[in-house]
Amino acid sequence: YTFSLRSADFFALQPRQTLALCSDRRGLCINPNRQCSGKRYNVPPSAEFVARVAGIPTMAKLPYQDTAEGLDAAFVGVPIDTGTSNRPGARFGPRQIRVESAMLRAYNSGTRAAPYESLVVADIGDVNVNVYDLKDTCKRIREAYRKILATGCIPLTMGGDHTIAYPILQAVAEKHGPVGLIHVDAHADTSDVVLGEKIGHGTPFRRCVEEGLLDCKRVVQIGLRGSGYSADSYEWSRAQGFRVVQVEECWFKSLAPLMDEVRNQMGKGPVYLSFDIDALDPGFAPGTGTPEIAGLTPIQGVEIIRGCHGLNLVGCDLVEVSPPYDTTGNTALTGANLLFEMLCVLPKIKYY
């Protein structure tokens, strides 16, 4: 997926062409107009020269590799919906996000971030889950993320239902200790037992608290809404020390001021970002398992992620995209763009 080009051929190209080509067959940045450092980077091919519909889908048309070795950040899929309580289909989320991610380009025009001039990034495929056994799947996820994190790579995860946050955070906390959490969602996902089961997409953050994986004074939940099983569905979260931002506090306003406060709350410690696509209103993101009306806008979703710039992010996920309910592909497209925004706020990203 990176261009193979001899130096003599490169400098024979017209100026407009040289602006579009950044790497040789090894992924080495060779374009002086990009002011690259000379470090080896993986640069996706430009749609100016390679049709978006061509090639095997990887996230953002990045190169694929088997492991996280040598990577600063990696996109990884966790294709499960075994923990889903309502509409299934999130097991196909990573695949569809990759397809829609062909629209992504190399630079963030809004923030001027240049992720592929800053970090070595690739798509490392999917965790080999067990679609018949959720507990075994959690074990497989935990072991896979231990290996990813051991390399120093920051994982950017495509779900999959929200159950996956629990084993991922087990691995993250093993490496970093209790972490801060920015949780963007329609639901708190702090139930104790659902239908007799303690593991599912409605329980991950209860399990994380019980196991000491979270620094509870550095947890914020944004966008919570919908009917509940009690008059105060978020009492337990507040009792743990979480900051709860219900959706009514977000209506009709920019969330940039909120994120100023969140950055102060998170401080310099490690932070994990978990973004459930159902945080967005189903008018914008209908392809999800448990939709709730009156949600966040995509603009607010982007504001939240961009507001994480400067934090010590050690991992991110985008979960609950369900392609069977996403007839236009817009939910997966939105998910792909939000994942790109996450990449653009990781530590050490270069901005023009």
Secondary structure as UniProt FT lines:
FT   HELIX           7..12
FT   HELIX           15..20
FT   TURN            25..26
FT   STRAND          28..29
FT   HELIX           32..34
FT   TURN            47..49
FT   TURN            52..53
FT   HELIX           59..61
FT   TURN            69..70
FT   STRAND          73..78
FT   TURN            82..83
FT   HELIX           90..92
FT   HELIX           93..100
FT   HELIX           101..103
FT   TURN            109..111
FT   STRAND          113..114
FT   HELIX           115..117
FT   STRAND          121..126
FT   TURN            131..132
FT   HELIX           134..150
FT   TURN            151..152
FT   STRAND          154..159
FT   HELIX           162..164
FT   HELIX           165..176
FT   STRAND          179..184
FT   TURN            195..196
FT   TURN            201..202
FT   HELIX           204..210
FT   TURN            211..212
FT   STRAND          214..224
FT   TURN            233..234
FT   HELIX           235..240
FT   STRAND          243..246
FT   HELIX           247..249
FT   TURN            250..252
FT   HELIX           256..266
FT   TURN            267..268
FT   STRAND          270..276
FT   HELIX           277..279
FT   TURN            282..284
FT   HELIX           298..306
FT   TURN            307..310
FT   STRAND          312..319
FT   HELIX           323..325
FT   TURN            327..328
FT   HELIX           330..344
FT   TURN            347..348
FT   STRAND          350..351
//
